[in-house]
Amino acid sequence: MDIDLNTGAPPSPARTLQLAEAFAEIARVLNHTTLDHAAFGVPANVDRVLREYVAAVGRMPEFLSHLACWVALEDGTDRIGVPSGEWAGQPHTAVTALQVRLDAARASAASLRTDLEYAAQVTSDLAEADPEEDGSGS
């Protein structure tokens, strides 16, 4: 997969989709890779990987806000249609329902970030055990 991560690249629907697909694929590969105990090597790497995940999760509320804003702007100019499904023929109601769910997702992402930050406080103290110590902590 060849993907340009330049934040200055011009936006386009194709690039947005490519970035979203890459994000999903990276999550899938990271999940698969970390099934193997050898994926981390040392406790410090667990801390670094977790902190990168915290950064990614921390960016989710902004991204979800961008989705909500785009849909609201399109709805405001009557460019959203709902031809089928639960909200068929009710685009404004569908957009309102979407906004509610995106608000909940933003709150969940913020809560997840907080929990992961607390976890990172623990991982920052982890280190390889010294074979000279007996593990009792004294």
LUMKEBA-69386 format. One record per residue: chain; residue in one letter; x, y, z of N, C-alpha, C, CB in turn; residue number from 1. Coordinates in steps of 0.2 Angstrom, whole numbers, plus 5000, padded with zeros to 4 digits. Atoms other than C-alpha are relative to their C-alpha. Glycine has a CB too. Example, Ala and Ser with C-alpha at 12.3 -4.5 7.8 and 13.67 -1.06 7.14 Angstrom:
<nodes>
<node 'A'; 'A'; <5004; 4994; 5000>; <5062; 4978; 5039>; <5004; 5006; 5000>; <4995; 5000; 5006>; 1>
<node 'A'; 'S'; <4996; 4994; 4999>; <5068; 4995; 5036>; <4996; 5005; 5003>; <5002; 5002; 4993>; 2>
</nodes>
This chain:
<nodes>
<node 'A'; 'M'; <5004; 4994; 5000>; <5000; 5000; 5000>; <5005; 5006; 5000>; <4995; 5000; 5006>; 1>
<node 'A'; 'D'; <4997; 4993; 5000>; <5007; 5017; 4995>; <4996; 5005; 5001>; <5004; 5000; 4993>; 2>
<node 'A'; 'I'; <5004; 4995; 4997>; <5000; 5031; 5004>; <5004; 5006; 5002>; <4995; 4998; 5005>; 3>
<node 'A'; 'D'; <4997; 4993; 4998>; <5004; 5050; 5005>; <4997; 5002; 5006>; <4999; 5005; 4994>; 4>
<node 'A'; 'L'; <5003; 4998; 4993>; <5003; 5055; 5023>; <5001; 5008; 5001>; <5003; 4997; 5005>; 5>
<node 'A'; 'N'; <4999; 4993; 4999>; <5007; 5074; 5019>; <4993; 5003; 5001>; <5003; 5002; 4993>; 6>
<node 'A'; 'T'; <5006; 4997; 4998>; <4994; 5084; 5028>; <4999; 5006; 4995>; <5001; 5003; 5007>; 7>
<node 'A'; 'G'; <5002; 4994; 5004>; <4996; 5098; 5015>; <4998; 4998; 4993>; <5007; 5004; 4999>; 8>
<node 'A'; 'A'; <5002; 5003; 5007>; <4991; 5086; 5000>; <4992; 5003; 4999>; <5000; 4993; 5000>; 9>
<node 'A'; 'P'; <5007; 4997; 5001>; <4975; 5093; 4992>; <4995; 4994; 5002>; <4999; 5002; 4993>; 10>
<node 'A'; 'P'; <5005; 5005; 4998>; <4959; 5085; 4999>; <4996; 4998; 4994>; <4995; 5003; 5005>; 11>
<node 'A'; 'S'; <5005; 5002; 5005>; <4948; 5074; 4988>; <4997; 4994; 5003>; <5004; 4998; 4993>; 12>
<node 'A'; 'P'; <5004; 5006; 4997>; <4935; 5060; 4991>; <5004; 4994; 4999>; <4993; 5000; 4996>; 13>
<node 'A'; 'A'; <4996; 5006; 5001>; <4947; 5047; 4984>; <5005; 5000; 5005>; <5003; 5000; 4992>; 14>
<node 'A'; 'R'; <4995; 5000; 4995>; <4961; 5052; 4995>; <4997; 4999; 5007>; <5004; 5007; 5000>; 15>
<node 'A'; 'T'; <5004; 5001; 4994>; <4949; 5053; 5010>; <4999; 4992; 5001>; <4994; 5004; 5001>; 16>
<node 'A'; 'L'; <5002; 5007; 4999>; <4943; 5035; 5007>; <5007; 4996; 5000>; <4996; 4998; 4993>; 17>
<node 'A'; 'Q'; <4994; 5004; 4999>; <4961; 5029; 5004>; <5003; 5001; 5007>; <5005; 5003; 4995>; 18>
<node 'A'; 'L'; <4997; 4999; 4993>; <4967; 5036; 5021>; <4996; 4996; 5005>; <5000; 5008; 5002>; 19>
<node 'A'; 'A'; <5004; 5004; 4995>; <4952; 5028; 5030>; <5001; 4993; 4999>; <4992; 5002; 4998>; 20>
<node 'A'; 'E'; <4999; 5007; 5002>; <4955; 5012; 5021>; <5007; 4998; 5003>; <5000; 4998; 4993>; 21>
<node 'A'; 'A'; <4993; 5001; 4998>; <4974; 5013; 5026>; <4999; 4999; 5008>; <5005; 5005; 4998>; 22>
<node 'A'; 'F'; <5001; 5000; 4993>; <4969; 5017; 5044>; <4997; 4993; 5003>; <4995; 5006; 5003>; 23>
<node 'A'; 'A'; <5003; 5006; 4999>; <4958; 5002; 5045>; <5004; 4994; 4999>; <4993; 4999; 4996>; 24>
<node 'A'; 'E'; <4995; 5005; 5002>; <4971; 4991; 5037>; <5006; 5000; 5005>; <5003; 5000; 4993>; 25>
<node 'A'; 'I'; <4995; 5000; 4995>; <4984; 4997; 5049>; <4998; 4997; 5007>; <5003; 5007; 5001>; 26>
<node 'A'; 'A'; <5003; 5002; 4994>; <4973; 4993; 5064>; <5000; 4992; 5000>; <4993; 5003; 5002>; 27>
<node 'A'; 'R'; <5000; 5008; 5001>; <4970; 4975; 5057>; <5007; 4997; 5000>; <4997; 4999; 4993>; 28>
<node 'A'; 'V'; <4994; 5003; 5000>; <4988; 4972; 5054>; <5004; 5000; 5007>; <5005; 5003; 4995>; 29>
<node 'A'; 'L'; <4998; 4999; 4993>; <4993; 4979; 5071>; <4997; 4995; 5005>; <4999; 5007; 5003>; 30>
<node 'A'; 'N'; <5004; 5006; 4996>; <4980; 4967; 5079>; <5003; 4994; 4999>; <4993; 5000; 4999>; 31>
<node 'A'; 'H'; <4997; 5006; 5002>; <4987; 4953; 5070>; <5007; 4999; 5002>; <5000; 4999; 4992>; 32>
<node 'A'; 'T'; <4993; 5000; 4998>; <5005; 4957; 5073>; <5001; 4999; 5008>; <5004; 5006; 4998>; 33>
<node 'A'; 'T'; <4999; 5000; 4992>; <5003; 4959; 5092>; <4997; 4994; 5003>; <4997; 5006; 5003>; 34>
<node 'A'; 'L'; <5002; 5006; 4998>; <4995; 4942; 5093>; <5007; 4996; 5003>; <4997; 4996; 4995>; 35>
<node 'A'; 'D'; <4994; 5003; 4999>; <5013; 4936; 5094>; <5004; 5003; 5006>; <5005; 4999; 4994>; 36>
<node 'A'; 'H'; <4996; 4997; 4995>; <5023; 4939; 5110>; <5006; 5003; 4998>; <5001; 4994; 5005>; 37>
<node 'A'; 'A'; <4994; 4996; 5002>; <5038; 4944; 5101>; <4999; 5007; 4997>; <5004; 4995; 4995>; 38>
<node 'A'; 'A'; <5002; 4994; 5003>; <5029; 4959; 5094>; <5003; 5006; 5004>; <4993; 5001; 4999>; 39>
<node 'A'; 'F'; <4999; 4994; 4996>; <5034; 4970; 5108>; <5008; 5000; 5003>; <4996; 5000; 5007>; 40>
<node 'A'; 'G'; <4993; 5000; 4998>; <5051; 4964; 5114>; <5002; 5002; 5007>; <5004; 5005; 4996>; 41>
<node 'A'; 'V'; <4999; 4998; 4993>; <5053; 4974; 5130>; <4994; 5004; 5002>; <5007; 5004; 5000>; 42>
<node 'A'; 'P'; <5005; 4996; 4997>; <5041; 4983; 5142>; <5000; 5007; 4997>; <5000; 5000; 5007>; 43>
<node 'A'; 'A'; <5000; 4993; 5003>; <5047; 5000; 5135>; <4996; 5001; 4994>; <5007; 5003; 5000>; 44>
<node 'A'; 'N'; <5004; 5000; 5007>; <5040; 4996; 5118>; <4993; 5000; 5001>; <5002; 4994; 4996>; 45>
<node 'A'; 'V'; <5007; 5000; 4998>; <5023; 4992; 5126>; <4998; 5007; 5001>; <4998; 4995; 5006>; 46>
<node 'A'; 'D'; <5002; 4993; 4998>; <5023; 5010; 5133>; <5000; 5004; 4994>; <5005; 5002; 5005>; 47>
<node 'A'; 'R'; <5000; 4996; 5006>; <5028; 5017; 5116>; <4994; 4999; 4996>; <5007; 4999; 4997>; 48>
<node 'A'; 'V'; <5006; 5002; 5004>; <5015; 5008; 5107>; <4994; 5002; 5003>; <5000; 4992; 4999>; 49>
<node 'A'; 'L'; <5006; 4998; 4997>; <5002; 5012; 5119>; <4999; 5008; 5000>; <5000; 4998; 5008>; 50>
<node 'A'; 'R'; <5001; 4993; 5000>; <5006; 5030; 5119>; <4999; 5003; 4993>; <5007; 5003; 5002>; 51>
<node 'A'; 'E'; <5002; 4999; 5007>; <5005; 5030; 5100>; <4992; 4999; 4999>; <5004; 4996; 4995>; 52>
<node 'A'; 'Y'; <5007; 5001; 5000>; <4988; 5023; 5102>; <4996; 5005; 5003>; <4998; 4993; 5003>; 53>
<node 'A'; 'V'; <5003; 4995; 4997>; <4983; 5036; 5114>; <5000; 5006; 4995>; <5004; 5002; 5007>; 54>
<node 'A'; 'A'; <5000; 4994; 5005>; <4988; 5049; 5101>; <4995; 4999; 4995>; <5007; 5001; 4997>; 55>
<node 'A'; 'A'; <5005; 5001; 5005>; <4977; 5041; 5088>; <4993; 5000; 5002>; <5001; 4993; 4997>; 56>
<node 'A'; 'V'; <5007; 5000; 4997>; <4962; 5039; 5099>; <4999; 5007; 5002>; <5000; 4996; 5007>; 57>
<node 'A'; 'G'; <5001; 4993; 4998>; <4965; 5057; 5105>; <4998; 5004; 4994>; <5006; 5003; 5003>; 58>
<node 'A'; 'R'; <5001; 4996; 5006>; <4963; 5063; 5087>; <4993; 4998; 4997>; <5005; 4998; 4994>; 59>
<node 'A'; 'M'; <5007; 5003; 5003>; <4946; 5053; 5084>; <4995; 5006; 5001>; <4998; 4994; 5004>; 60>
<node 'A'; 'P'; <5006; 4995; 5000>; <4934; 5067; 5091>; <5001; 5005; 4995>; <5001; 5003; 5007>; 61>
<node 'A'; 'E'; <4999; 4995; 5005>; <4941; 5080; 5079>; <4997; 4997; 4993>; <5007; 5002; 4999>; 62>
<node 'A'; 'F'; <5002; 5003; 5007>; <4939; 5068; 5064>; <4992; 4999; 5000>; <5003; 4993; 5000>; 63>
<node 'A'; 'L'; <5007; 5001; 5000>; <4921; 5063; 5070>; <4996; 5007; 5000>; <4998; 4997; 5007>; 64>
<node 'A'; 'S'; <5003; 4993; 5000>; <4917; 5082; 5072>; <5000; 5002; 4992>; <5004; 5005; 5004>; 65>
<node 'A'; 'H'; <4999; 4998; 5008>; <4923; 5084; 5053>; <4994; 4996; 4997>; <5007; 4998; 4998>; 66>
<node 'A'; 'L'; <5005; 5004; 5003>; <4911; 5070; 5048>; <4993; 5004; 5001>; <5000; 4993; 5003>; 67>
<node 'A'; 'A'; <5007; 4997; 4998>; <4896; 5078; 5058>; <4999; 5007; 4996>; <5000; 5001; 5007>; 68>
<node 'A'; 'C'; <5001; 4993; 5003>; <4900; 5096; 5051>; <4998; 4999; 4992>; <5007; 5004; 5001>; 69>
<node 'A'; 'W'; <5001; 5001; 5007>; <4901; 5089; 5033>; <4993; 4998; 4998>; <5005; 4995; 4997>; 70>
<node 'A'; 'V'; <5007; 5002; 5001>; <4884; 5080; 5034>; <4995; 5006; 5002>; <4999; 4994; 5005>; 71>
<node 'A'; 'A'; <5004; 4995; 4998>; <4876; 5095; 5043>; <5000; 5005; 4994>; <5002; 5003; 5006>; 72>
<node 'A'; 'L'; <5000; 4995; 5005>; <4882; 5107; 5029>; <4996; 4997; 4994>; <5007; 5002; 4998>; 73>
<node 'A'; 'E'; <5004; 5003; 5006>; <4875; 5095; 5015>; <4993; 5000; 5002>; <5003; 4993; 4999>; 74>
<node 'A'; 'D'; <5007; 5000; 4998>; <4859; 5093; 5025>; <4997; 5007; 4999>; <4999; 4997; 5007>; 75>
<node 'A'; 'G'; <5003; 4993; 5001>; <4857; 5112; 5026>; <4999; 5002; 4993>; <5005; 5004; 5004>; 76>
<node 'A'; 'T'; <5002; 4998; 5006>; <4857; 5113; 5008>; <4996; 4995; 4996>; <5007; 5002; 4996>; 77>
<node 'A'; 'D'; <5004; 5006; 5003>; <4846; 5098; 5005>; <5003; 4996; 4995>; <4994; 5004; 4997>; 78>
<node 'A'; 'R'; <4997; 5004; 5004>; <4859; 5088; 4997>; <5001; 4993; 5003>; <5007; 5003; 4998>; 79>
<node 'A'; 'I'; <5000; 5006; 4997>; <4856; 5073; 5008>; <4993; 4996; 4998>; <5002; 5000; 5008>; 80>
<node 'A'; 'G'; <5006; 5003; 5001>; <4844; 5060; 5003>; <5000; 4993; 5003>; <4998; 4998; 4992>; 81>
<node 'A'; 'V'; <5000; 5007; 4997>; <4838; 5043; 5011>; <4995; 4996; 4997>; <4999; 5001; 5008>; 82>
<node 'A'; 'P'; <5004; 5004; 5004>; <4831; 5032; 4998>; <4997; 4993; 5004>; <5003; 4998; 4994>; 83>
<node 'A'; 'S'; <5002; 5006; 4997>; <4829; 5017; 5010>; <5002; 4999; 5007>; <5003; 4993; 4996>; 84>
<node 'A'; 'G'; <4998; 5001; 4993>; <4831; 5010; 5027>; <4996; 5003; 5005>; <5007; 5003; 5001>; 85>
<node 'A'; 'E'; <5004; 4997; 4995>; <4825; 5016; 5044>; <4998; 5007; 4999>; <5003; 4999; 5007>; 86>
<node 'A'; 'W'; <5002; 4993; 5001>; <4825; 5034; 5039>; <4998; 5002; 4993>; <5007; 5004; 5002>; 87>
<node 'A'; 'A'; <5002; 4998; 5007>; <4819; 5033; 5021>; <4995; 5006; 5000>; <4996; 4994; 4998>; 88>
<node 'A'; 'G'; <5004; 4994; 5002>; <4812; 5049; 5015>; <5000; 5006; 5006>; <4993; 4998; 5000>; 89>
<node 'A'; 'Q'; <5000; 4995; 4995>; <4817; 5058; 5031>; <5008; 5002; 5001>; <4998; 4997; 5007>; 90>
<node 'A'; 'P'; <4993; 4999; 4999>; <4834; 5065; 5028>; <5002; 5005; 5006>; <5003; 5004; 4994>; 91>
<node 'A'; 'H'; <4998; 4995; 4995>; <4834; 5079; 5041>; <5000; 4996; 5007>; <4995; 5006; 5001>; 92>
<node 'A'; 'T'; <5000; 5004; 4994>; <4829; 5066; 5055>; <5006; 4995; 5000>; <4993; 4996; 5000>; 93>
<node 'A'; 'A'; <4994; 5005; 5000>; <4842; 5054; 5049>; <5007; 5004; 5002>; <5001; 4997; 4992>; 94>
<node 'A'; 'V'; <4994; 4996; 4998>; <4855; 5068; 5050>; <5000; 5001; 5007>; <5001; 5006; 4996>; 95>
<node 'A'; 'T'; <5001; 4999; 4992>; <4849; 5072; 5068>; <5002; 4994; 5003>; <4993; 5002; 5002>; 96>
<node 'A'; 'A'; <4998; 5006; 4997>; <4851; 5054; 5072>; <5007; 4998; 5000>; <4996; 4994; 4997>; 97>
<node 'A'; 'L'; <4993; 5001; 5001>; <4868; 5053; 5065>; <5004; 5005; 5005>; <5002; 5002; 4993>; 98>
<node 'A'; 'Q'; <4997; 4995; 4995>; <4873; 5069; 5075>; <5000; 4997; 5007>; <4997; 5007; 4999>; 99>
<node 'A'; 'V'; <5001; 5002; 4993>; <4867; 5061; 5091>; <5005; 4994; 5001>; <4993; 4997; 5002>; 100>
<node 'A'; 'R'; <4996; 5006; 4999>; <4877; 5045; 5088>; <5008; 5002; 4999>; <4999; 4995; 4994>; 101>
<node 'A'; 'L'; <4993; 4997; 5001>; <4893; 5055; 5082>; <5002; 5003; 5007>; <5001; 5004; 4994>; 102>
<node 'A'; 'D'; <4999; 4997; 4994>; <4891; 5065; 5098>; <5002; 4995; 5006>; <4994; 5004; 5003>; 103>
<node 'A'; 'A'; <4998; 5005; 4996>; <4891; 5049; 5108>; <5007; 4997; 4999>; <4994; 4994; 5000>; 104>
<node 'A'; 'A'; <4993; 5003; 5002>; <4906; 5042; 5099>; <5005; 5005; 5002>; <5000; 4999; 4992>; 105>
<node 'A'; 'R'; <4994; 4995; 4998>; <4916; 5058; 5102>; <5001; 4999; 5008>; <4998; 5007; 4999>; 106>
<node 'A'; 'A'; <4999; 5001; 4993>; <4912; 5056; 5121>; <5003; 4993; 5002>; <4993; 5000; 5003>; 107>
<node 'A'; 'S'; <4997; 5007; 4999>; <4917; 5037; 5120>; <5007; 5001; 4999>; <4996; 4995; 4996>; 108>
<node 'A'; 'A'; <4993; 4999; 5002>; <4933; 5042; 5111>; <5004; 5004; 5006>; <5001; 5003; 4994>; 109>
<node 'A'; 'A'; <4997; 4996; 4994>; <4937; 5055; 5125>; <5001; 4996; 5006>; <4996; 5006; 5001>; 110>
<node 'A'; 'S'; <4999; 5005; 4995>; <4934; 5042; 5138>; <5005; 4995; 4999>; <4993; 4997; 5002>; 111>
<node 'A'; 'L'; <4995; 5005; 5001>; <4944; 5029; 5130>; <5007; 5003; 5000>; <4999; 4997; 4993>; 112>
<node 'A'; 'R'; <4994; 4997; 5000>; <4958; 5041; 5128>; <5003; 5001; 5008>; <5000; 5007; 4997>; 113>
<node 'A'; 'T'; <4999; 4999; 4993>; <4957; 5045; 5147>; <5003; 4994; 5003>; <4994; 5003; 5004>; 114>
<node 'A'; 'D'; <4998; 5006; 4997>; <4958; 5027; 5151>; <5006; 4997; 4998>; <4994; 4994; 4998>; 115>
<node 'A'; 'L'; <4994; 5002; 5002>; <4972; 5024; 5140>; <5006; 5004; 5002>; <5000; 5000; 4992>; 116>
<node 'A'; 'E'; <4995; 4996; 4997>; <4982; 5038; 5147>; <5001; 4998; 5007>; <4997; 5008; 5000>; 117>
<node 'A'; 'Y'; <4998; 5003; 4994>; <4980; 5031; 5164>; <5004; 4993; 5000>; <4993; 4998; 5004>; 118>
<node 'A'; 'A'; <4996; 5006; 5002>; <4986; 5014; 5157>; <5007; 5002; 4999>; <4997; 4996; 4995>; 119>
<node 'A'; 'A'; <4993; 4998; 5002>; <5001; 5023; 5150>; <5004; 5003; 5006>; <5000; 5006; 4995>; 120>
<node 'A'; 'Q'; <4996; 4998; 4994>; <5005; 5030; 5167>; <5003; 4994; 5004>; <4995; 5003; 5005>; 121>
<node 'A'; 'V'; <4998; 5006; 4998>; <5007; 5012; 5172>; <5006; 4997; 4996>; <4995; 4995; 5001>; 122>
<node 'A'; 'T'; <4995; 5003; 5004>; <5017; 5006; 5157>; <5006; 5005; 5000>; <4997; 5000; 4993>; 123>
<node 'A'; 'S'; <4994; 4996; 5000>; <5029; 5021; 5159>; <5005; 4998; 5006>; <4998; 5007; 5001>; 124>
<node 'A'; 'D'; <4996; 5002; 4995>; <5035; 5013; 5175>; <5002; 4992; 4999>; <4996; 5000; 5007>; 125>
<node 'A'; 'L'; <4998; 5007; 5002>; <5037; 4995; 5167>; <5007; 5000; 4998>; <4995; 4997; 4996>; 126>
<node 'A'; 'A'; <4993; 5001; 5003>; <5055; 4989; 5164>; <5001; 4993; 5000>; <5005; 5004; 5004>; 127>
<node 'A'; 'E'; <4998; 5007; 5000>; <5064; 4973; 5161>; <5002; 4998; 5007>; <5005; 4999; 4995>; 128>
<node 'A'; 'A'; <4998; 5002; 4993>; <5066; 4963; 5177>; <5008; 4999; 5000>; <4996; 4994; 5002>; 129>
<node 'A'; 'D'; <4992; 5001; 4999>; <5084; 4963; 5184>; <5000; 4993; 5003>; <5003; 5005; 5005>; 130>
<node 'A'; 'P'; <4999; 5007; 4997>; <5089; 4945; 5186>; <5003; 4999; 5006>; <5004; 4996; 4995>; 131>
<node 'A'; 'E'; <4997; 5000; 4994>; <5098; 4950; 5201>; <4995; 5001; 5006>; <5006; 5005; 5001>; 132>
<node 'A'; 'E'; <5005; 4999; 4995>; <5083; 4955; 5210>; <4995; 4994; 5001>; <4995; 5006; 4998>; 133>
<node 'A'; 'D'; <5004; 5006; 4999>; <5071; 4942; 5218>; <4993; 5001; 4999>; <5001; 4998; 5007>; 134>
<node 'A'; 'G'; <5007; 4998; 5001>; <5055; 4951; 5213>; <4996; 5002; 5005>; <4997; 4994; 4996>; 135>
<node 'A'; 'S'; <5004; 4998; 4995>; <5049; 4955; 5230>; <4999; 5007; 5001>; <5004; 4997; 5006>; 136>
<node 'A'; 'G'; <5001; 4993; 4999>; <5051; 4973; 5228>; <5004; 5004; 5005>; <4993; 5002; 5001>; 137>
<node 'A'; 'S'; <4996; 4997; 4994>; <5063; 4976; 5243>; <5007; 4999; 4999>; <4998; 4997; 5006>; 138>
</nodes>
